Amino acid sequence: MNDMKKKHTQALHVSVIGIDGSGKSTFAASLPMLLAAEYQLQAGGAGETYVVNTPDEDHLTSGFTPDGLPFTARISTLLKRWAKKFTNHRRIYPFLKVPQMMAQDAAARRMESKWSLDCVVSDGNTLLSTMGRAANYLYPASEVEQTYEPSPEDLAAVLNYVLDGQPVPEATAARLPNLRPGRWLHRATRALGLHSVWLPDVVILLKLDPKVALERIHSRGLQIDRHENSDDLAQTHGRYQIALETMRRVKGEDSVITIDVNGKRPGEALRTALKALRTHLLAQKAKRQDARPLGTTETQLAEGGIWKKVFNPRYVFGYFIPRFFNGAWREPFFPISKPGQRFLKEGYSGGVMKEIYDHKPEEVGLGERIFQGYPLHRAVYDRLQLLKQNVELELEQRLRSQDQVTVFTAPSGFAYDLFEPLENIAHRAPALMKKVKLIAADLDPHGVLAPELSTLAAKLGIQFEFRQGNLSKTQFRNDCAAKGPFDLALFVGLSSWFPKPATLQHLRWLRENLKSTGKLVTDCFTPAGYSLSGRYVGYQAHYYSPQRYRMLLDTAGFDGLNATVQSGRDSINHIMLASPVLDPANSMDPTVAIKSDDPVEDIPLKTTIDVGRQFRHSQQAAGIECVLNGVA
C-alpha cells in the first residue's frame, strides 16, 4: 500500500437515500468518482460496491483490492446477500438488514482512516434508512390503515439519546418504544472499535414520484418485493421527509440536499449534487490544505530495477502465485524480448504500443510471443481491431452524406485507428478523401509523429494538421477547438492514465466542441490481474467498468446510458461510442431510463464482441501515445 502519512482530518460523510427505484445505488456508486474528478478529492464509496477514487489513481474498486477490503465491508456484503433472500419476510429481514447497514457504516469509517479520505459517500445510513424503511416492516401502509407518525422532535430526541445519552423528554418517551437496546448497541459497537451508528454530515435525498418509481421497478423484469407497492413507497417517502427534518434539527439546515430526479438523466442528477456539495467540499479541502496528495514515487524498472519490485512478498504472494496461470507467469520473461526490454525502459509509450500492435505472430520468437500474449497486450491489440471497424463505419456513412467531415483525435499516437479505415474507404471511393479534415494532437515527446502522419495524409489526399502539445493546457485545447466543431472525436488510451479531473474536463470540452450530430469514440479499462501487477511495481492508474464510465460520460454531457460498448476477447478493454445529449431535461423516459436501484455494475451493456478469432492474424495495427503530462 502507498505510504499515506497525512495528518488525519475527519472526512465529510455524505449519505444518499431515496425510495426503491430512485437510482440511489447507481448514484452513490458514481459520485465518488466524480468528486475525485471535479474537486480533486480523495473520495470513497460504501454500498453495493466499495470504491476509493483519487485524482491520480484508483485504490479500490470492484475486482481491484490491492490494499485489501475492510473486514466490515465483507461482512456487509455477505449480510446484504442474505437479507435479499428474506426481503418478503417482515420478521426476519430487519434482523439482517440493520446489522448489514451497521457493518456498511463501520466500513465507511474504516475506509476514511485507512486511505485518509476527504469524503465518503454511502448508499444509505443505518439511522436514516431505519427511519425511512422501518415502517414498511413494522406496520406497512399496504396492510395497516393508520399508524403512529413520529414527529421530527421525537426522532431528534431518539438520536440525541442513542448517540449522546441525552435524556428523552417524558412526553416523548411515552409515545416511543424502549430505546435502551439502541443505546446499548451503540455503546457496545463503539467499545469493540466499530463506529457503526452515526449520522452523516450531509444527506442527499433523491426525490421521485412513487408512481414513477413503481413503473421503474416493474420495468426491471425482476421479482417484485412485497414492500414495492404504491402505498408502501409513499409511506417510505413520507418517513424520509420526517427523517430529513430531523437531520436539519440535529445537523443544521445545510445538511440536507434534495434532488428531484423526476425526468432527469443520471448525469443531470449527479451534476446537481456536485454543485450542491461545493460549499461543503471546499470547506473540507480547506481543512486539509497542508495534506500531501496520494501517489507513488517514480519507479526505475530497467537495469535491474524491476527485480527490486517483484521480489517482495506482496507481489509474489498477493499477485504472482494466485494468478500464475492467468498470465502472471509471462511477466518474468519480459526482459528476454526486445518489446519487453523497451517496455521496461519506456512504460507503455507510443513506441511500445506500436510494438504490440504491429507484431506478426507467425514471425516472432518465443520471448516476443510470451510478451504479446500477456492479457493486457492482447486487450490493446483487440482494441485497435474494434476501433478500425467502428471508425470506418462512422467515417464512410458521414463522408457519403456530408460535404465535409472534421475529425479530431487526441492523443493521436500513430493514428492507425484512423488511417487504416481511411485507406480502406479510399480504395473503394477515392473521391471521398477530399471531404476529410483531420486534426491530430499529441504530446509527441520524441517528435516522430508529425512527419509520419503528414506523409500518410499526403498519400491519401486529405486535409491534415498535427498539433503538438499538452491536452491539459487550456490554451492548447482552445487552439484545437478553433478547427472545430468536430463530427467525430477520438479519446482513446488515456482514461486509465489521465488524472480524473483532467479526464472529466477533457470530456466536457469534447462535448462542447462536437457537433450535435457528432460521435465520441473512447475507451476504458476494467481491473484485472495486470492492475495488481502494475500497482505493485509502481504504476498509478484508474479503472472504470463500462457502466461507471457511462456515468462519467453522462455527467460530461454525453448520452452515456445509450453508449454502445464492445469488448475484446478478455473483456479488459472496452470501446464506447457515445452521442451528445441535445436536451438533457427531455431526452430520457424517466420510467425506463435505468435499472434505478441496481449498482452501476449491473446496467446491461449493449454489445460485447470477441475479436480474438476475427483479428488474430491482422498484420497492421495502431499506436496510441500513452505518455502525457509525465505519466507513462
C-alpha positions, -999 to +999 in steps of 0.1 A: +000+000+000+011+035-007+026+055+021+000+079+032+014+097+063-011+125+064-024+144+093-058+128+099-088+151+094-123+136+097-138+130+063-170+146+051-196+118+051-224+120+026-253+095+026-277+090-003-313+080+004-344+075-016-372+051-022-367+020-043-365+029-080-349+063-074-315+052-086-297+058-053-273+028-056-261+039-090-259+075-078-239+066-047-215+043-066-208+071-092-205+101-070-170+093-055-155+090-090-169+124-100-159+141-067-123+130-074-126+143-110-144+176-102-128+187-069-096+167-069-105+150-037-097+116-023-132+101-022-146+067-011-179+049-016-196+023+005-227+004-006-234-022-033-197-017-042-168-002-023-145+022-041-116+046-033-111+071-061-084+098-062-075+123-089-043+103-098-053+067-094-079+042-080-070+024-048-101+003-045-129-007-069-149-037-079-124-065-087-094-045-076-084-046-039-046-043-038-047-030-002-074-053+009-111-047+017-121-038+052-135-068+071-167-049+079-172-043+042-170-081+036-195-087+064-218-061+050-217-077+015-225-111+030-254-098+051-268-079+021-268-111+001-287-129+029-311-100+035-322-100-001-332-136+003-356-126+031-369-093+017-405-106+019-402-119+055-412-090+077-399-106+109-365-118+095-355-091+071-349-063+097-326-086+118-304-090+088-307-056+072-299-035+103-266-053+110-258-051+073-262-013+074-242-011+106-214-031+090-215-008+060-213+023+081-184+008+101-167+001+068-172+037+056-154+049+088-126+023+084-121+034+048-119+070+059-089+063+082-072+036+060-070+058+029-071+092+046-101+102+026-116+137+021-151+125+015-170+092+018-204+086+000-226+059+015-256+042-001-280+049+028-272+052+065-282+029+094-302+056+113-317+074+084-326+043+064-342+028+095-363+059+099-374+057+064-379+020+059-388+005+093-425+013+089-426-009+058-419-039+080-434-029+114-467-015+101-468-013+063-492+012+048-504-015+023-517-036+053-524-012+082-548+017+078-534+041+105-501+041+122-483+063+147-464+090+129-433+102+149-425+139+147-391+154+139-389+164+175-394+127+186-368+114+162-343+141+172-348+131+208-342+095+199-309+104+181-297+125+209-303+097+234-288+069+213-258+088+201-251+111+231-270+097+260-292+128+264-324+121+284-356+117+264-384+141+275-412+122+294-439+131+269-418+118+240-407+087+259-444+078+265-450+076+227-419+056+219-408+020+224-380+012+248-348+029+235-323+013+258-314-016+235-304+010+208-282+029+233-266-003+245-260-014+209-243+019+201-221+017+232-212-019+226-201-014+190-180+016+200-164-005+227-154-030+200-139-003+179-167-003+154-180+032+145-213+018+131-240+041+144-237+077+134-254+105+114-237+117+082-226+153+077-248+157+046-277+136+033-289+137-003-325+127-009-333+116-044-369+126-047-390+106-071-428+103-075-438+069-061-459+061-092-428+067-114-407+046-090-432+017-093-431+019-131-393+017-130-394-012-106-418-031-129-396-023-159-367-043-145-384-075-152-374-089-118-394-103-089-413-076-071-407-074-033-438-071-010-430-035+000-425-024-036-461-011-040-475+024-042-488+026-006-455+014+010-434+035-014-455+066-005-451+057+032-413+055+029-412+088+010-432+105+038-409+090+065-378+101+047-392+137+048-395+134+086-360+120+088-347+150+068-364+174+090-348+156+119-314+160+102-319+197+099-327+200+136-296+179+146-270+189+119-283+222+106-303+234+076-274+230+051-270+193+060-299+183+037-299+183-002-330+173-021-326+164-058-358+159-078-349+131-102-383+130-120-375+132-157-337+137-150-309+117-165-284+103-140-258+127-153-280+157-146-287+145-110-250+139-104-241+174-117-267+189-094-251+170-065-216+182-074-229+218-074-249+215-042-219+199-023-195+226-034-196+246-002-191+215+020-163+202-002-144+235-003-146+237+035-133+201+037-104+209+014-095+240+035-091+216+065-065+196+045-047+224+027-014+211+042-021+175+031+002+156+008-016+140-022-016+103-026+007+089-052+036+066-059+072+076-065+088+073-099+099+038-104+130+026-123+121-007-139+151-011-163+186-021-154+175-045-127+150-021-111+122-045-119+136-072-098+136-050-067+099-046-072+089-082-080+110-099-053+087-087-025+061-106-005+031-086-018+039-091-054+049-128-050+021-139-027-006-113-034-003-115-071+022-138-089+013-171-072-025-167-071-026-155-108+002-176-121-020-194-147-039-162-156-009-145-173+014-137-144+039-164-154+047-143-185+060-112-166+094-126-156+101-133-193+095-097-205+133-089-204+141-117-229+123-100-258+130-066-274+095-053-269+097-063-232+130-046-228+116-015-244+086-016-221+109-018-190+126+014-202+096+034-215+065+020-199+035+020-223+049+046-246+037+051-282+066+031-294+058+002-271+022+003-281+032+002-318+054-029-310+023-046-296+000-036-325+025-044-353+036-078-342+032-108-366+026-139-346+040-162-372+073-143-375+083-136-339+103-157-315+093-173-282+102-143-260+081-119-281+052-144-282+052-145-245+052-107-242+025-103-269+003-130-252+001-111-220-037-104-213-033-066-212-013-067-245-039-089-262-066-064-250-049-034-265-043-053-297-080-062-298-089-026-291-074-015-324-094-040-344-126-028-328-116+009-333-109+003-370-141-015-375-163+012-359-144+042-372-145+030-407-183+026-405-188+060-389-165+078-414-179+062-446-215+070-436-207+106-429-185+110-460-212+098-482-238+121-467-219+153-459-199+179-478-171+177-452-162+155-422-140+170-395-122+145-372-103+152-340-080+126-324-060+132-292-038+116-282-032+105-317-002+082-315+004+069-349-033+071-357-036+037-374-072+036-360-080+064-384-055+060-413-063+023-420-101+029-422-094+059-445-072+038-467-100+012-470-125+038-479-101+055-503-097+021-521-135+020-526-142+057-532-111+078-537-131+110-543-144+110-507-109+118-494-114+154-504-141+157-478-118+147-449-104+172-424-082+155-398-067+173-367-044+151-347-029+162-314-003+146-292+024+154-267+048+136-291+079+139-268+102+123-294+090+144-324+083+113-346+046+115-352+042+147-372+064+137-402+050+102-404+014+112-402+018+141-426+033+116-452+003+093-448-022+122-451-005+134-483-008+100-499-045+099-491-050+135-502-068+146-471-067+179-452-044+173-422-030+192-393-008+179-365-007+199-333+020+191-307+010+200-271-005+191-238-042+183-237-044+195-201-035+231-211-064+254-217-047+274-245-037+243-264-073+230-263-086+264-274-063+263-304-076+229-313-112+240-308-107+267-334-105+239-360-139+226-350-167+218-344-160+181-349-181+154-365-160+126-349-137+128-319-114+101-306-102+099-270-086+065-267-058+051-245-057+078-218-087+073-194-066+049-172-036+073-171-051+108-171-060+122-137-097+121-131-101+159-131-084+162-164-105+133-178-138+149-169-126+183-180-115+169-214-147+150-219-167+182-213-145+201-237-151+174-263-189+177-258-187+215-262-168+211-295-186+182-310-214+188-335-249+179-323-248+150-348-213+141-338-199+110-322-173+103-295-152+072-297-135+065-264-124+035-242-119+023-206-101-005-188-115-027-161-093-040-133-077-075-139-046-093-129-024-067-147-038-040-125-024-056-093+009-063-110+012-026-122+003-014-087+030-034-071+057-022-094+047+014-091+022+024-118-007+048-110-039+041-129-077+044-129-101+016-136-136+021-150-162-006-156-182+002-188-211+011-165-191+035-144-176+051-175-211+056-188-219+076-158-188+097-164-198+103-200-234+111-189-222+137-164-199+152-191-229+158-214-230+126-235-257+100-237-238+076-215-268+054-209-272+045-245-235+044-254-226+012-273-199-010-258-177-035-275-150-056-258-121-078-268-116-115-261-105-109-225-132-083-216-104-060-202-106-030-226-140-016-238-146+006-268-175+030-263-194+052-289-215+080-274-235+108-289-240+143-273-271+149-253-291+176-270-318+184-244-309+168-210-342+177-195-363+159-221-340+133-236-350+104-213-381+085-203-378+085-165-397+053-162-372+031-181-340+051-182-320+030-158-323+000-135-326+026-108-318+007-076-292-016-091-255-008-086-237+007-116-221-026-123-255-041-131-265-019-160-266-041-191-241-035-219-253-031-254-227-051-272-198-074-262-177-088-291-149-114-290-125-101-316-099-128-309-108-150-338-118-122-361-085-103-359-059-127-346-039-127-378-042-090-386-009-077-399-012-040-391-021-020-360-021+014-345-001+031-318-017+053-291+007+076-273+002+069-236+027+094-223+011+126-214+018+152-187+046+130-173+025+099-169+037+067-187 
